[in-house]
Amino acid sequence: MGDVSAILASLRKKFILLMSVFFIAFCLFFQIAGTVINSIKIDLLPEGAKLVYVSPLEIMLLKMKIALILSLFTVLPIILYMAIKVLLQRKMIKINIDSKFWVLISLIMLITFVGGVCYAYFFMLPLFIDYLYVDASASGVVATYSIFSFISFAVQTSIIFGFVFETPIVLFLLNRFGLVQYSTLISYRKHIYIICLVVSAFITPSPDVFSMVMVSIPLIALFELSLLIVRISNIGRKKGKTA
């Protein structure tokens, strides 16, 4: 009974900590959501296109959605840390790696996430949105976007690509811990290519060839980079064992 009470008390403390961090982050991000919206409008809205709101609460809901997404991203590392710590304490997984390794991996993951966001925001989205705008204008359609849909699409796509750019690190860690073998990745390479095309079709709102290529190329390139990193890691470990 005492163990159950201790577990419940520990869970309660963790929950309170997560909710406190989430609430503080939500309040802060809600305050800067207006600046985020204006920046996206300036950077990504094609010249000649217009943003409109179709309901009185649309701007407020948009700010809340942006704050919610960024707040969830803020507490995610804490949740992962807590989960890994519990698994290690209960000896459900065994990872004999020093803290310097984890600091380096965390830094690399942060850099790759930012790289994915920058790729989507500064390269892919401008080309993609301009292409859709030109295509619509050629058909004689006036481009008038819902501000909620337009900004939400830009934010969600940027964050999705941030996580997508984590693929090489994730596969490296899975291989390092023996959960995924290099030979398995090679044998399922064609299947993963198809998955990349399917994912690109879901991410893009317009299922045309140009949109799918814009999204699927970096996905496939990241997978190939993952294979290279895993292969080099395996070669390095084999040399270390034979030395």
N, C-alpha and C positions, 0 to 999 in steps of 0.2 A: 504493500500500500504506500509505503514511504517512497519507493522508487517512482511510482506513478505520480505522486504529488510533486516530486522533484522534477520529473519530466514536464509536467504541466506548467510548473512555475517557470522552468527554463523556456518553454515555448511561448509563454505569456510575455516574458521579458523580450524575447526576440521579436514577437509580433508588435509590441509597443515601440521598440526601436525602429522597425521597418516603417510603421505607420507615421512615426515622428519625422523620420527622414523624408518619407514620401510627402507628407503635408507641407514641410518647410520647402522642399523642392518645388512642389506644385504652386505654392504662393509666389515664389521667386520667378518661376518660369511664366506664370500667368501675367506678371508685371511686364515682362519683356516680350510677350507674345505679339503685341502690336508692332514692335520693332521688327520682329521676325517676318510678320506678314508684309510690312512695307518693303523690306529688303527683297523678299521673294518676288513681290510684284514688280519692283524696279529691275531685278536681274533676269527674270524669266518671262514676263508677259511680253508677247510680240507687239511691235509697234502697229497700232491700228486696232488691236484687240481691246476689249473692255471687260472689266470685272463688275458684276452686279451681285446684290444680295436679294434673295427671294423670300426671306422671312425676317421678321423683326429681331429675332434672337440669333440669327445666323452668325454674326460677328462674335457675339459672346460665346456661342457654342464652339466656334472655330478656335478662339483663344483657349477655351477649356480643353479642347482636344489636343492642341499643341502642348499645353502644360502637362496634360496626362501622359502623352507619349514620352516626353522628355523626363518626366518624373519616374515613370516605370523604368526607363533606361538607367536612371541614376541609382535606383535600388537594386537593379539586377545583379551588379557585381557583389553586393552585400549578400544577396540570397545565394549566389553560387559559392561564395566563401563559407557561409554557414553550412550549406549542404555538404561541401567537401570536408569540412572540419568534422561534422558528425560522422560521415562515412569512415574517416580516418580513425576517429576515437573508438568507433565500434568495430574497427578492423575489417570492415566490409570491402575495403580496397587497400592495397599496399603500394605506396609511392615513396620510394627512397631517393628523393631529390632535394637538394638544399634550397634554402630560401632565396639565394641569389638567382637560381634558375627561374623561380617563379616571378621574381621581380623583373627579370629580363623578358620573360614571356608576356607578362602583363603590359610592359612598355611596348613591346612589338605589336600586341593585339590592339592597343590603343592607337598606335600609329597606323596600322592597317585599316582600322575602323574609320579613322579620319580620312585616310586615303580613299576609301570607298565612298564616303559621303562627298568628298571633293570631286571625285570622278563623276558621280551622278549629277551633282549640282552645277558644276562649272563646264562639263563637257557633254554628257549624255542628254540631260534634260533640255538645255538650250537648243541643241540640234533636233531633238525629238519634237519638242513643242513647236519650233519654227516650221518643221516639216509638216506637221499636222495643220498648222495655221495656213501655210501656203497652199496645201492640198484643198482645204476647205474654201479658201478665197478663190481658187481657180474654179470651183463649182458654183461661185456666185453666192456663197453663204457668208453672212456677217458673223464674225467671231465674237460672241458674248458669253463669257464663262461665269458660272457660279463661283463666287469667291471661296465658298466652303470647299467645293469640289477641287478647284484649281490648286489652292494652297495645300489642302490635305494630300493631294496626289504628289506634289513636290516634296513635302515633308516625309511622307511614307516611303516614297521611292528612294530618297536620299538615305534614310535610315536602313532600309532593306539592303541597299548596296553596301552600306557600312558593315552589316553582318555578313553579307556574301563575301566580302574581302577577307573575312576571318577564316575562310575555308582552308587555306594552306596550313595555318597554325593549328586548327582543330584536327585535321587529318594527321599532322605531324605528332600531336600529343596522343591521339588514339593509337597510332602505330608505335609510339614510344612505350606506351603502357601495355602493348600486346593485344589491344582490342580489335585492331584492323591490320591485316597483313598487306604488304605491297603487292603480292601476287593476286590477292583478291581484287584490289583496285584495278590492276591491269586487266584481269579477266572480265570485269564489268565495265570497262571503259566505254564501249559502244552504248550500253544501257544508260550510263551516266550522261552521255551526250544527248540522248533522247530526253532524259529528265531535264537537262538544261533548257532544251527547246520548249518543253511543256511549261517549265517555270517562267520562261520569258513570255510565253503567251498569256499567263495569268497576271504577270506584273504589268504588262502594257495594256492600256485600255483599248488600243486599236490593233486588232490582230493582223496587221499587214506584214509583208516580208521585211521591209526596212526596220520596223519597230522590233521585230523578233531578232533580227541580226544585231541591232544596237545593244540589245540586252544579252543575247546568248553568247556573243563573242567573248566578253569579259568573263562570263561564267565558265566557259570551256577553257579559256586561257588560265584562269585561276586553278582549275582542276589539274591541268597539265603542270602548272607550277607546283602544285601540291605533290604530284607524282615525283617531280624532280627533287623536291626537298626531302620527301620520305626516302627516296633511293639513296641520296647522299648521306642521310642520317644512318641508314642501315649499313652502308659501306664503312662509315666512320666507326660504328659500334663493332663491326666485325674486325676491323684493323686493331681496335682497342683490345679486343679479347685475345687476338693472336700475338699481340706485342708482349 
